Amino acid sequence: MKLNYSKKYSRRVWSIKNARFLHEFYKCFISLLRCVKPILPYLPITSVEKTVKGTLFDCQMCGNCILSSTGMSCPMNCPKGIRNGPCGGVREDGGCEVIHDMPCVWVLAFDGNKKINADMKEYQPVLDHAKVGSSSWLKDI
Ligand code: SF4
């Protein structure tokens, strides 16, 4: 499906196109962090995560990252905050029904998922608000 979206979302679309590379890179990166675990408390991991993921995914630091289960499309960019698949209002061109020039994060997720073969049927629990603002990278270590 050819999406008609505003250029301001092109970084998200780039990340979906490169989902396999980003997914594999992340696995290597986490292995590297595990090797330097003792010094992690002295490194600005949360700030780096916020900058990198903000640039690539428009991450909002929900602290409950599920990018690996959503084809590298951040579900927190859904204006309805839906973390378990699209609502019934996706437009014919794949756009969001709330923000018309934005591609639906779940349409992007299905595209990205074709590249990383994640289990999108896996149920995602509701957001744990106590973790908002914390590092998801550190939780994966
Ligand atoms: S799921 Fe949460 S941590 Fe992951 S990219 Fe989206 S806002 Fe950031």
Residues whose N, C-alpha, C, O or C-beta is under 5 A from the ligand:
A	BS01	SF4	F57 C59 Q60 M61 C62 G63 N64 C65 I66 L67 C74 P75 M76 S136
